[in-house]
Amino acid sequence: MARHQGSSPTGVFSAVKQLVKGIELIAHRITLIENKLQTLQQANQALAKRWRAKKTRIRAGGALSIEDAQVLIDERDASTQQSGGRSAKGGTEEARPATQRHCRGCSKTGHNVRTC
């Protein structure tokens, strides 16, 4: 400090100017980030509102009792068995024999195209 008493303070002023400029840049970036955060929060709230609306629409029908659910399942099973001859599991009633897998390249069983 003793050596700098007679010197001009321009070095200190330039350092302070650089510091102020850096702080202004940081403040500007923070403002932009806060704006982006607010936009994302609004978008998340809108999505959450839509998801809640879907769930409440499903729930608006009321809860099913076990007996009502069983009746609906039985009706569905009866209608699928009458139409098309399909069982409740989705397959056909007549079982077909299982086929062996074969190579698409040479049509032989026991391997596939990658190992042919």
C-alpha positions as CSV (number, residue, x, y, z in Angstrom):
1,M,0.0,0.0,0.0
2,A,2.9,2.4,0.7
3,R,4.1,2.1,-2.9
4,H,0.6,2.9,-4.4
5,Q,-0.2,6.0,-2.4
6,G,1.1,8.3,-5.1
7,S,-0.2,6.4,-8.1
8,S,-3.4,7.0,-9.9
9,P,-6.5,4.8,-9.0
10,T,-7.3,3.9,-12.7
11,G,-6.3,0.3,-12.1
12,V,-8.8,0.0,-9.3
13,F,-11.5,1.8,-11.4
14,S,-11.0,-0.6,-14.3
15,A,-11.2,-3.6,-11.9
16,V,-14.5,-2.3,-10.4
17,K,-15.9,-1.7,-14.0
18,Q,-15.1,-5.3,-14.9
19,L,-16.7,-6.5,-11.7
20,V,-19.8,-4.4,-12.4
21,K,-20.0,-5.7,-16.0
22,G,-19.8,-9.3,-14.7
23,I,-22.5,-8.7,-12.1
24,E,-24.7,-7.2,-14.8
25,L,-24.2,-10.3,-17.0
26,I,-25.0,-12.6,-14.1
27,A,-28.1,-10.6,-13.2
28,H,-29.3,-10.7,-16.9
29,R,-28.8,-14.5,-17.0
30,I,-30.6,-15.0,-13.7
31,T,-33.6,-13.0,-15.1
32,L,-33.7,-15.2,-18.2
33,I,-33.4,-18.4,-16.1
34,E,-36.2,-17.2,-13.8
35,N,-38.4,-16.5,-16.8
36,K,-37.7,-19.9,-18.3
37,L,-38.4,-21.5,-14.9
38,Q,-41.7,-19.7,-14.6
39,T,-42.7,-20.9,-18.1
40,L,-41.8,-24.5,-17.4
41,Q,-43.7,-24.4,-14.1
42,Q,-46.8,-23.2,-15.9
43,A,-46.4,-25.9,-18.5
44,N,-46.1,-28.5,-15.7
45,Q,-49.1,-27.2,-13.9
46,A,-51.1,-27.4,-17.1
47,L,-50.0,-31.0,-17.7
48,A,-50.8,-32.0,-14.1
49,K,-54.2,-30.4,-14.5
50,R,-54.9,-32.4,-17.6
51,W,-53.7,-35.7,-15.9
52,R,-55.9,-34.9,-12.9
53,A,-58.9,-34.2,-15.2
54,K,-58.5,-37.6,-16.9
55,K,-58.4,-39.4,-13.6
56,T,-61.4,-37.5,-12.2
57,R,-63.3,-38.3,-15.4
58,I,-62.6,-42.0,-14.9
59,R,-63.5,-41.8,-11.2
60,A,-66.7,-39.9,-11.9
61,G,-68.4,-43.1,-13.0
62,G,-68.3,-44.3,-9.5
63,A,-66.8,-47.3,-7.8
64,L,-67.8,-50.8,-8.9
65,S,-68.7,-53.4,-6.3
66,I,-67.2,-56.8,-6.6
67,E,-70.6,-58.3,-7.8
68,D,-71.0,-55.6,-10.5
69,A,-67.4,-56.2,-11.8
70,Q,-68.0,-59.9,-11.9
71,V,-71.2,-59.4,-13.9
72,L,-69.4,-57.2,-16.4
73,I,-66.6,-59.8,-16.7
74,D,-69.1,-62.6,-17.2
75,E,-70.9,-60.6,-19.9
76,R,-67.7,-59.9,-21.7
77,D,-66.6,-63.5,-21.6
78,A,-70.0,-64.7,-22.9
79,S,-70.0,-62.2,-25.8
80,T,-66.5,-63.2,-26.9
81,Q,-67.3,-66.9,-26.8
82,Q,-70.4,-66.4,-28.9
83,S,-68.6,-64.3,-31.5
84,G,-65.9,-66.0,-33.5
85,G,-65.3,-69.1,-31.4
86,R,-62.6,-67.4,-29.3
87,S,-62.0,-68.3,-25.7
88,A,-61.7,-65.8,-22.9
89,K,-57.9,-65.9,-23.1
90,G,-58.0,-64.6,-26.7
91,G,-56.9,-67.8,-28.5
92,T,-58.9,-70.1,-30.7
93,E,-60.7,-73.0,-29.1
94,E,-59.0,-75.5,-31.4
95,A,-55.4,-76.0,-30.5
96,R,-53.0,-76.1,-33.5
97,P,-49.9,-78.2,-33.4
98,A,-46.8,-76.1,-32.5
99,T,-44.5,-75.4,-35.4
100,Q,-40.8,-75.5,-35.1
101,R,-38.8,-72.4,-35.8
102,H,-36.7,-72.5,-38.9
103,C,-34.0,-70.5,-40.6
104,R,-35.2,-67.9,-43.1
105,G,-32.1,-68.3,-45.2
106,C,-32.1,-72.1,-45.7
107,S,-35.4,-73.2,-44.2
108,K,-33.8,-75.7,-41.9
109,T,-34.8,-76.1,-38.3
110,G,-32.3,-75.8,-35.4
111,H,-30.8,-72.4,-36.1
112,N,-31.6,-69.0,-37.4
113,V,-30.3,-66.5,-40.0
114,R,-27.7,-65.1,-37.8
115,T,-26.1,-68.4,-37.0
116,C,-26.7,-69.9,-40.5
